[in-house]
Every structure is written in structure tokens, then in C-alpha cells.
């Protein structure tokens, strides 16, 4: 799952180094517009709905956090 999300987001947002950071939100690498784009990409690719309460730093700071959230919402 992590690899698939990494490939998707690297293609969609090539200017962001998703592999090297596990503090994407905390370090200000992801802004609100980028997070909205990530939500749209994951929603379309995986057919999930990301509720407001899941839009937290823990879920968006790293590919691992995103993968964990997607897996949870896919079940």
C-alpha cells in the first residue's frame, strides 16, 4: 500500500520528496491546498471518503501514515 501511494503522490506532486520526510505537515512541506489535492487523489484512486476527523497531522505527515489511514478507511 505504501509503495502504491508513494507512486501516486510522486507522480501528482513531483516537487515533494515523500520518501525523505515523516514530518510533511509539521515541517510545512504540505500546505492546505496540497493536502486537499492528496485527499482528492486518494479518494479517486481508492474509492474512499476521508472524513474531516481523519485530516490530522498523524495521517498526513508521512506515506506510512497515509497508507494506514487508507487501509483503515477501505475496510
SVG drawing of the C-alpha trace seen along z (x, -y; Angstrom):
<svg xmlns="http://www.w3.org/2000/svg" viewBox="-17 -26 32 30">
<polyline fill="none" stroke="black" stroke-width="0.4" points="0.0,0.0 2.8,-2.4 4.5,-1.9 1.3,-2.5 0.5,-5.7 4.1,-6.8 4.0,-6.3 0.6,-8.1 1.6,-11.1 5.1,-11.3 3.5,-11.5 0.9,-14.0 3.2,-16.2 6.8,-15.7 8.1,-18.7 7.6,-17.0 10.0,-14.3 7.6,-12.0 10.3,-9.3 12.6,-11.6 10.2,-13.1 8.0,-11.8 7.0,-15.3 5.5,-16.7 2.8,-18.7 4.8,-19.6 7.6,-21.0 5.2,-23.0 6.0,-20.9 2.3,-20.2 0.0,-23.2 -3.8,-23.1 -4.0,-23.2 -1.7,-20.2 -3.5,-18.3 -6.7,-18.9 -5.1,-17.5 -3.8,-14.5 -7.3,-13.8 -8.8,-14.1 -6.2,-11.8 -6.6,-9.1 -10.4,-9.4 -10.5,-8.8 -7.8,-6.1 -9.1,-4.0 -12.9,-4.9 -12.8,-6.0 -14.2,-9.0 -11.8,-10.8 -13.9,-12.3 -12.9,-15.6 -11.8,-13.9 -9.1,-11.9 -7.5,-15.1 -4.8,-15.3 -1.0,-15.6 -0.5,-12.0 -2.2,-10.8 -0.6,-13.2 3.0,-13.5 4.3,-10.5 3.5,-7.9 3.2,-5.4 0.5,-7.5 -1.4,-7.9 -1.2,-4.2 -2.5,-3.3 -5.4,-5.8 -6.3,-4.5 -6.2,-0.9 -8.5,-1.7 -11.0,-3.6 -11.0,-0.8 -12.3,1.7"/>
</svg>
